[in-house]
């Protein structure tokens, strides 16, 4: 839906033609979609917790962490499937991966690694939220502003100066620029490095907090 709307409704206004805007926006749309999908991890865990699923799992001869690792692994597979589906749709609409197979594979791996890091923040939210509706509210309150104040959909230099300052350090900007550069070809060392730094930082902060909350709840 976002690919069609952004390409054919906004493309002419934003870049002069739908095809030109698709080339810029598709990587950003995929990044946004990936971040929103991490909240499904939070919603699923919260639902399992409030519906008593974890109570049933305690009686099974499995590792205590198995339900959590299984959920994250399954959701990462969904991330990969959604990414490939959107790339496929983009190809049908005229998008071309000019960065080669290597660029595509590295870009895909980078997005999945970033999603894995953000998933730990989703685990924490899922454990702490009172219900799934609160998880969804958090997603719209935080992820929407972060993605729309980045370079995912528009060039940073078109923003007001004060907003450019934020966008330049926004992790979504770094990930979008890195993924776009890897798909299309171009200088990507800086964006890729900063994306990995952000991913590592998010994981270092949220992994212990998420595991502590998980052990306390289960």
N, C-alpha and C positions, 0 to 999 in steps of 0.2 A: 504493500500500500504506500509506504513512504517513498519507495523508489519511483513509482508511477507519479505520485503527487509532486514530489520535488522536481522530477525531470520535466514533466509536461505542463505543470501549472506555474512553477517558479523558474524553469530553465531559461525561457526567453528573456525575462526581466533580469535575472541574476548574471547571465553569461552571454546573452545574445542569441543563444539557440539551445534547445533541449539537449542536443548531443554534447555541446561544450560543457554544459553544467553537469551532465551525467558523469563526465570524465573527472570532474572535481569532486562532486558530492557523494558518489557511490561509496568510496572508502570511508567517508565520515558517517554515512548512514549505517554502514556495517558496524563501525565502532559504537555508535549510539545503541544500535540493536543489541550488541554484545553486552553493554553495560546494563541495559534494562533486563536482559535475560538472567543476569546474575541475581536479580531480585526474586526470580522464580525459585531459586535455591532457598532463599529466606522464607518465602511463602510456603513452600513445600515442607520445610523443616518445622515451621511454626504450626502448620496444620497437623503434621504427624505428632507433634508434641501435645497439642491441645486436644486431639482426638484419641489419645491413649495408645498410639501405635508403638511408641517407644516402650511403654509398659509391657506390651506383648513381646517385643524383641528381647527384653531382658531375660525372658525365660528360655531363649534359644541358645544353643551351644555355639555362639559366634563371638568374635571380638567386640568389645564395647564400642570401638571406633568404626566397625564395619558399616552400620547404617549411614554414618556421616560421610565416610570415604566413598561409599557406593553412590550416594546422592550427588556428591560433587563430580565424580567421574562420569555419571550418566548425564549430568547437566553440561559438562564440557563436551561430551559427544554431541549434544544438542546444539551447542555453540558452533561446532565445526559444521554440522549439517546446515544450520541456518546461514552461515557464512558462504558455504558452497552454493546453496540455493540462490542467494542474492547475487553472487558473482555470475551464476548461470543466467539469471534474469537480466543482469547488466549486459552480458554478452549478446543476448537476444535483442537488446535495445540499442546496441552499437558500441558499448564499452569494449576497450581492447587492453589486454594486459601486455604492455610494451616493455615491461621490466624483465620479461623472460620467465621461464619455469622456476628458476632459482629465486627470483624476486617474489614470485607468488608464494612459493613454499615458505620462505623466510618471513614474509608478511603474515601469512596464516599462522605460523608458529608463534610469532610475536603477539598477535591478538589473543591466541589461546592462552599463552603464558600470562598475559595481563589479566585475562578473565579468571584464571585460576587464582591469582593474587587477590583480586577483588572479591572472589567467592568467600574468602575468610571474613571479610566485613559483612557479607550477606549472612553467613552463619551466625555471627554475633547479633545482627539485627533480628534474625529469626528466633534466636533464643530469648531475647529480651522483650520483643514486642508482645503486647497482650493478645493480639489476634492478627489474622492475615490482612484485614483491612488497614491496620496501622502500618504494616509492612508496605502495602501498596501506596499509602499516603506518603511514606518516607521516600519511596522511589520517585514519585512525581515532584516532591519538594526539593530533592537534592540533585537527582540525575538530570532532570530537564534543564535547570539553569546551568549546570556544569557543561552539558553538551552544546547548548545554544550560545554559550559565551566562549566558544572555542573556535578553532579553524575548521571544524567538521563541515560546516555548510557555507561559510563566507570567509574571505581573506581577512586576516587580522588587521591589516593596515586600513581597512575601510571602517573600523570601529573608532569611537571616541578615544582620546588618549588614555584616559583613566581606565577604560575597559581593555585597551590593548595591554596595559601593564599586567592585568590579571590573566588575560588570555595567553600571554607569553609564558606564564608559569603553569598554566592549566594542564594537568596530565592528559586530558582529552585532546588538546592541541598537539602535544608531542606524539601521542599514539596515532592520531589522524594523519599528521604530516609524515610519520614514519611509514605507515601502511600505504599511504598514497604514493610516496616516493618509491617504495619497493615494488608496487604494482606497475607503476608507470615508468620507472627509471629516473635517476637523478640523485643528488646528494642527500644521503639519509643518515650519515654517521651520528650527527648531533641528535636528531629526533629519536633514533633507535636507542642511543645511549640513555637519554633522559627517560624514555619509556621504560627501559629496564630498571633504571634507578627508582622510578615511581613504583613499579611493580614490586621490587624488593622492599622498598620502604613500607608499602601497604601491607605486604605479607608479614614483615617483622613486627609491625604494630598490632595487626589484627589477629594473627594466628594464635598467639598465646591468650589473648582476651577471648577469642572465640572458643578455644579448647577449654578454658576455665569455665565459661558459661555453659558449654556443652556437658562437661562433667557434673556441674552443679544441677543441671536440669534432668540428666539421665542417670 
